[in-house]
Amino acid sequence: MSSEMLPAFIETSNVDKKQGINEDQEESQKPRLGEGCEPISKRQMKKLIKQKQWEEQRELRKQKRKEKRKRKKLERQCQMESNSDGHDRKRVRRDVVHSTLRLIIDCSFDHLMVLKDIKKLHKQIQRCYAENRRALHPVQFYLTSHGGQLKKNMDENDKGWVNWKDIHIKPEHYSELIKKEDLIYLTSDSPNILKELDESKAYVIGGLVDHNHHKGLTYKQASDYGINHAQLPLGNFVKMNSRKVLAVNHVFEIILEYLETRDWQEAFFTILPQRKGAVPTDKACESASHDNQSVRMEEGGSDSDSSEEEYSRNELDSPHEEKQDKENHTESTVNSLPH
């Protein structure tokens, strides 16, 4: 190698060395597996792919929303056109006949309820208001002694109550607003059975959600104020598994239904919830008579069937004994009576 080519060779080798050093530095700067950066899992990869697809389809979703809004607008227009034949809700509303009967929810028990029960009462009042607005014969609706926890809860969770229509919301007690001789307090503890509604009277419903903690309270209040009291004729038409105390909105809706049908039984069975286990009293009597006949027939049977007869009588008399017999009688299965 000549002396002229030597410097060029040295320079070239130096460049190669520098490039090799730079590549080594870049390689060392890259994250290595197991040194703080784990490889991307299949799940993470799927998420990244979905996110990318979501971003790519943004415009498509926007377009679909526009189309949906247009479609709903067209549906509303078609509905308005179909209602233009005289059967729209506003015209039906004109056929409503307002009742002169006054129906009052007495909210003077605010201090006896916890917040949870106050909220339940609020919901029941909302239901009463909605049903009265929809009724064919709406009543003159009063909410009296309105204040305390109930008003605070309504202010916080239902600010629109101040705009309610066809309702008289008063802070005063009902006795300050209506003459005593016009008042009838509806309470299940009253010995008086209501036969029909007098639309010149004002009926009071106790606004109390107490889970049976204050038995006889509304009856006592009515007696203390010296006003008339009565209970709905529930026992004359309905046999129930549960107690006869009804929720505020159930009493309210039963009265609305009676004003429309003038039939207590139809009103009860239209409104009462299924969990009450309500059956007509005539059917309940027939069922009881049939059960008694079955027991008498079993008592007149042969001696060979005596063990089965004894089991049937116990089954009718005591559900607790029925459970004991089920445990001891392993050779046969017996269907329990409905509760």
C-alpha positions as CSV (number, residue, x, y, z in Angstrom):
1,M,0.0,0.0,0.0
2,S,1.5,3.4,-1.1
3,S,1.9,6.3,1.2
4,E,-0.7,8.3,-0.8
5,M,-3.5,5.8,-0.2
6,L,-2.7,5.4,3.5
7,P,-4.4,8.6,4.8
8,A,-7.6,7.8,2.7
9,F,-7.8,4.3,4.2
10,I,-7.3,5.6,7.7
11,E,-10.1,8.2,7.2
12,T,-12.5,5.6,5.8
13,S,-11.9,3.2,8.7
14,N,-12.5,6.1,11.1
15,V,-15.9,6.9,9.5
16,D,-16.9,3.2,9.7
17,K,-15.9,3.1,13.3
18,K,-18.0,6.2,14.1
19,Q,-21.0,4.7,12.2
20,G,-20.6,1.5,14.2
21,I,-20.5,3.4,17.5
22,N,-23.6,5.5,16.6
23,E,-25.5,2.3,15.7
24,D,-24.4,0.7,19.0
25,Q,-25.6,3.8,20.9
26,E,-29.0,3.7,19.1
27,E,-29.4,0.1,19.8
28,S,-28.6,0.5,23.5
29,Q,-31.1,3.4,23.7
30,K,-33.9,1.2,22.4
31,P,-36.0,-0.5,25.1
32,R,-35.1,-4.1,25.6
33,L,-37.5,-6.9,26.4
34,G,-37.8,-7.4,30.2
35,E,-36.2,-4.0,31.0
36,G,-39.2,-1.8,31.9
37,C,-41.2,-2.1,28.6
38,E,-43.3,-5.3,28.2
39,P,-44.5,-6.4,24.8
40,I,-48.1,-5.5,23.7
41,S,-50.6,-8.3,24.5
42,K,-53.3,-9.4,22.2
43,R,-56.0,-7.7,24.3
44,Q,-54.1,-4.4,24.2
45,M,-53.7,-4.8,20.5
46,K,-57.4,-5.4,20.0
47,K,-58.2,-2.3,22.1
48,L,-55.8,-0.2,19.9
49,I,-57.5,-1.5,16.8
50,K,-61.0,-0.8,18.1
51,Q,-59.9,2.7,19.2
52,K,-58.5,3.3,15.7
53,Q,-61.8,2.1,14.1
54,W,-63.8,4.3,16.5
55,E,-61.9,7.3,15.4
56,E,-62.2,6.4,11.7
57,Q,-66.0,6.0,12.0
58,R,-66.6,9.3,13.8
59,E,-68.0,11.0,10.8
60,L,-70.2,8.0,10.0
61,R,-71.7,8.1,13.4
62,K,-72.4,11.8,13.1
63,Q,-74.2,11.2,9.8
64,K,-76.3,8.4,11.4
65,R,-77.3,10.8,14.2
66,K,-78.4,13.4,11.7
67,E,-80.5,10.8,9.8
68,K,-82.1,9.6,13.1
69,R,-83.1,13.2,14.0
70,K,-84.6,13.7,10.6
71,R,-86.5,10.4,10.8
72,K,-88.0,11.3,14.2
73,K,-89.0,14.7,13.0
74,L,-90.8,13.1,10.1
75,E,-92.6,10.7,12.5
76,R,-93.7,13.6,14.7
77,Q,-95.1,15.4,11.6
78,C,-97.0,12.3,10.5
79,Q,-98.4,11.8,14.0
80,M,-99.6,15.4,14.1
81,E,-101.2,15.0,10.7
82,S,-103.0,11.8,11.8
83,N,-104.3,13.5,14.9
84,S,-105.7,16.4,12.9
85,D,-108.9,14.4,12.4
86,G,-110.3,15.5,15.8
87,H,-108.9,12.7,18.0
88,D,-105.9,14.5,19.4
89,R,-105.2,14.7,23.2
90,K,-106.2,18.3,23.6
91,R,-109.7,17.7,22.1
92,V,-110.2,14.6,24.2
93,R,-109.3,16.7,27.3
94,R,-112.2,19.0,26.5
95,D,-114.6,16.0,27.3
96,V,-113.4,15.8,30.9
97,V,-116.0,16.6,33.5
98,H,-114.5,18.0,36.7
99,S,-115.9,16.6,39.9
100,T,-116.8,19.0,42.8
101,L,-115.5,16.4,45.3
102,R,-112.5,17.7,47.3
103,L,-109.7,15.3,48.0
104,I,-107.1,16.3,50.5
105,I,-103.8,14.8,51.4
106,D,-103.0,15.8,55.0
107,C,-99.2,16.3,55.2
108,S,-99.2,17.2,59.0
109,F,-97.3,14.0,59.9
110,D,-94.0,15.3,58.6
111,H,-92.2,15.1,62.0
112,L,-93.1,11.4,62.4
113,M,-91.3,10.2,59.2
114,V,-87.6,9.7,58.4
115,L,-86.3,11.0,55.1
116,K,-86.7,7.7,53.3
117,D,-90.4,7.7,54.1
118,I,-90.7,11.4,53.1
119,K,-89.3,10.5,49.7
120,K,-91.8,7.7,49.3
121,L,-94.7,10.1,50.2
122,H,-93.4,12.5,47.6
123,K,-93.5,9.8,44.9
124,Q,-97.0,8.9,46.0
125,I,-98.1,12.5,45.7
126,Q,-96.6,12.7,42.3
127,R,-98.6,9.7,41.2
128,C,-101.8,11.2,42.6
129,Y,-101.2,14.4,40.7
130,A,-100.5,12.6,37.4
131,E,-103.5,10.3,37.8
132,N,-105.8,13.3,38.6
133,R,-104.6,15.1,35.5
134,R,-105.4,12.1,33.3
135,A,-108.7,11.2,35.0
136,L,-112.1,11.7,33.2
137,H,-113.6,13.1,36.4
138,P,-110.7,14.9,38.2
139,V,-111.2,16.0,41.8
140,Q,-110.5,19.2,43.5
141,F,-107.0,18.2,44.7
142,Y,-105.6,19.8,48.0
143,L,-102.2,19.3,49.6
144,T,-102.4,20.8,53.1
145,S,-99.8,21.4,55.9
146,H,-97.2,21.5,53.1
147,G,-93.8,22.3,54.6
148,G,-90.9,20.8,56.5
149,Q,-89.0,17.8,55.1
150,L,-91.5,17.2,52.4
151,K,-91.3,20.7,50.9
152,K,-87.5,20.6,51.2
153,N,-87.3,17.3,49.3
154,M,-89.7,18.6,46.6
155,D,-87.6,21.8,46.2
156,E,-84.4,19.7,45.8
157,N,-85.7,16.8,43.6
158,D,-88.8,18.1,41.9
159,K,-88.5,21.9,41.3
160,G,-91.3,21.8,38.8
161,W,-93.9,21.3,41.5
162,V,-94.4,25.1,41.7
163,N,-95.9,24.9,38.2
164,W,-98.4,22.1,38.9
165,K,-101.9,22.9,37.7
166,D,-105.3,22.0,39.1
167,I,-104.0,21.5,42.6
168,H,-104.2,23.6,45.8
169,I,-100.9,23.4,47.7
170,K,-101.3,25.1,51.1
171,P,-99.1,25.4,54.2
172,E,-102.2,25.7,56.4
173,H,-104.0,22.8,58.1
174,Y,-107.1,21.4,56.3
175,S,-109.3,22.4,59.2
176,E,-108.4,26.1,58.5
177,L,-109.4,25.9,54.9
178,I,-112.6,23.8,54.9
179,K,-115.7,23.8,57.1
180,K,-115.7,21.0,59.7
181,E,-119.1,19.8,58.6
182,D,-117.8,19.2,55.1
183,L,-114.8,17.1,56.2
184,I,-114.7,13.2,56.2
185,Y,-111.4,11.6,57.3
186,L,-110.7,8.3,55.5
187,T,-109.1,5.9,57.9
188,S,-109.1,2.1,58.1
189,D,-109.6,2.2,61.9
190,S,-113.0,4.0,61.6
191,P,-116.0,1.8,62.4
192,N,-118.0,3.7,59.8
193,I,-118.2,2.1,56.3
194,L,-118.4,4.4,53.3
195,K,-121.2,3.3,51.0
196,E,-121.0,6.0,48.4
197,L,-119.1,9.3,47.8
198,D,-120.8,12.6,48.4
199,E,-119.3,15.1,45.9
200,S,-120.2,18.0,48.1
201,K,-117.8,16.8,50.8
202,A,-114.1,17.0,51.3
203,Y,-112.4,13.6,51.9
204,V,-109.0,13.6,53.8
205,I,-106.3,11.0,53.2
206,G,-103.5,10.9,55.9
207,G,-100.2,11.6,54.2
208,L,-98.2,9.2,56.4
209,V,-95.8,6.4,55.4
210,D,-95.2,4.7,58.8
211,H,-94.9,1.0,58.1
212,N,-97.6,0.4,60.7
213,H,-95.6,2.1,63.5
214,H,-98.4,4.6,64.3
215,K,-101.5,2.5,64.4
216,G,-104.8,4.4,64.8
217,L,-103.1,7.8,64.5
218,T,-105.3,9.2,61.7
219,Y,-108.5,7.9,63.5
220,K,-107.4,9.6,66.7
221,Q,-106.7,12.9,64.9
222,A,-110.1,12.8,63.3
223,S,-111.7,12.2,66.7
224,D,-109.7,14.9,68.4
225,Y,-110.7,17.5,65.8
226,G,-114.3,16.3,66.0
227,I,-114.8,15.6,62.3
228,N,-116.6,12.8,60.6
229,H,-114.5,9.7,59.6
230,A,-115.1,6.5,57.6
231,Q,-113.2,3.7,55.8
232,L,-113.5,2.5,52.2
233,P,-115.9,-0.5,51.9
234,L,-112.9,-2.7,51.2
235,G,-114.1,-5.7,53.4
236,N,-117.5,-5.8,51.6
237,F,-116.0,-6.5,48.2
238,V,-112.4,-7.7,48.7
239,K,-110.7,-10.5,50.7
240,M,-106.9,-9.8,51.1
241,N,-104.0,-11.8,52.5
242,S,-102.3,-8.6,53.8
243,R,-103.6,-5.9,56.1
244,K,-106.2,-3.4,54.8
245,V,-104.0,-0.3,55.1
246,L,-103.4,1.2,51.6
247,A,-100.8,3.6,50.2
248,V,-101.9,7.2,49.8
249,N,-101.9,7.0,46.0
250,H,-104.0,3.7,46.0
251,V,-106.8,5.4,48.1
252,F,-106.6,8.4,45.8
253,E,-106.8,6.3,42.6
254,I,-109.6,4.1,43.9
255,I,-111.7,7.2,44.5
256,L,-111.0,8.5,41.0
257,E,-111.9,5.1,39.5
258,Y,-115.2,5.0,41.5
259,L,-116.2,8.4,40.3
260,E,-115.8,7.1,36.7
261,T,-117.4,3.6,37.1
262,R,-119.6,4.0,40.2
263,D,-118.7,0.5,41.1
264,W,-116.6,-0.2,44.3
265,Q,-115.6,-3.7,43.3
266,E,-114.4,-2.7,39.9
267,A,-112.5,0.3,41.4
268,F,-110.7,-1.9,44.0
269,F,-109.7,-4.6,41.5
270,T,-108.5,-2.1,38.9
271,I,-106.2,-0.3,41.4
272,L,-105.1,-2.7,44.1
273,P,-101.6,-4.2,43.3
274,Q,-101.3,-8.0,42.8
275,R,-99.1,-8.4,45.8
276,K,-102.1,-7.7,48.1
277,G,-103.5,-11.0,47.0
278,A,-107.0,-9.5,46.6
279,V,-109.9,-11.8,45.6
280,P,-113.7,-11.0,45.5
281,T,-115.4,-11.8,48.8
282,D,-118.0,-14.0,47.1
283,K,-115.2,-16.2,45.6
284,A,-113.4,-16.2,48.9
285,C,-116.6,-17.5,50.6
286,E,-117.1,-20.2,47.9
287,S,-113.5,-21.3,48.4
288,A,-113.9,-21.5,52.1
289,S,-117.2,-23.4,51.8
290,H,-115.6,-25.8,49.4
291,D,-112.7,-26.4,51.8
292,N,-115.1,-27.1,54.6
293,Q,-117.0,-29.6,52.5
294,S,-113.8,-31.4,51.6
295,V,-112.8,-31.6,55.3
296,R,-116.3,-33.1,56.2
297,M,-116.0,-35.7,53.4
298,E,-112.6,-36.7,54.6
299,E,-113.9,-37.1,58.2
300,G,-116.6,-39.5,56.9
301,G,-114.1,-41.7,55.1
302,S,-112.8,-45.3,55.9
303,D,-110.3,-46.1,58.6
304,S,-107.7,-47.0,56.1
305,D,-107.5,-43.4,55.0
306,S,-107.4,-42.0,58.6
307,S,-103.7,-41.0,58.4
308,E,-104.3,-39.1,55.2
309,E,-107.4,-37.4,56.6
310,E,-105.4,-36.3,59.7
311,Y,-102.7,-34.9,57.4
312,S,-105.2,-32.9,55.3
313,R,-106.8,-31.3,58.4
314,N,-103.4,-30.3,59.7
315,E,-102.5,-28.9,56.3
316,L,-105.6,-26.7,56.4
317,D,-105.1,-25.6,60.0
318,S,-101.4,-25.0,60.4
319,P,-98.6,-24.3,57.8
320,H,-96.1,-25.0,60.5
321,E,-97.4,-28.5,61.1
322,E,-97.4,-29.0,57.3
323,K,-93.7,-28.4,57.2
324,Q,-93.1,-31.0,60.0
325,D,-95.2,-33.6,58.1
326,K,-93.3,-33.0,54.9
327,E,-90.1,-33.8,56.7
328,N,-91.5,-37.1,58.3
329,H,-93.6,-38.2,55.4
330,T,-90.8,-39.2,52.9
331,E,-92.7,-41.7,50.9
332,S,-95.1,-39.2,49.3
333,T,-95.2,-35.5,48.3
334,V,-98.0,-33.1,49.2
335,N,-98.8,-29.8,47.6
336,S,-99.2,-27.0,50.1
337,L,-102.2,-24.7,49.9
338,P,-101.6,-21.2,48.4
339,H,-101.0,-18.5,51.0
